[in-house]
Every structure is written in C-alpha cells, then in structure tokens.
C-alpha cells in the first residue's frame, strides 16, 4: 500500500534508518505514517532550540519590559519556573 508511507529525504530520517524503521530507495526514505511523529518531533526540537538561542540573546531587553517582568515573577511565585527574578 503506497498510502501507508511518506517519502522524505534520507537525511531527514537518519534516526529511523538506524532502527531500520524505513525503506530506502534511490536516496529517499519511505517512512511509515506511524513513524512520522519521530521526524516531526525532531524538527520541532531543533526549531525550539534555535529560537531559544535567539531569545537568550535578547534576554536583557526582554526583562526590561515591566509587563513581561511581572508575568515572569508571577510564574516564579507559583513554582512553575524559576527565572531568578524577585520583586
């Protein structure tokens, strides 16, 4: 059944190739639909990581905004995340 697989470039499915969870043909990986979440989650993780690096560079500017600072203090007070910001 061709509809049970998604064709992706080989380098996008390397983690699945190591587990032998894909079919390889002419430089393409045919990924079962049930394994597609693995590729999507790795893309998501890479994207979030890159955006966090960008956000960290702007942290001093972000923290100057009183509205954001108040929100972060409230999150810290609820033991959600500790941002080391205190009133």
Buried (B, 14 or more C-beta within 10 A) or exposed (E): EEEEBBEBEBEBBEBBBEEEBBEEEEEBBBBEEEBBEBBEEBEEEEEEEEEEEEEEEEEEEEEEEEEEBEEBBEBBEEEEEEBEBEE
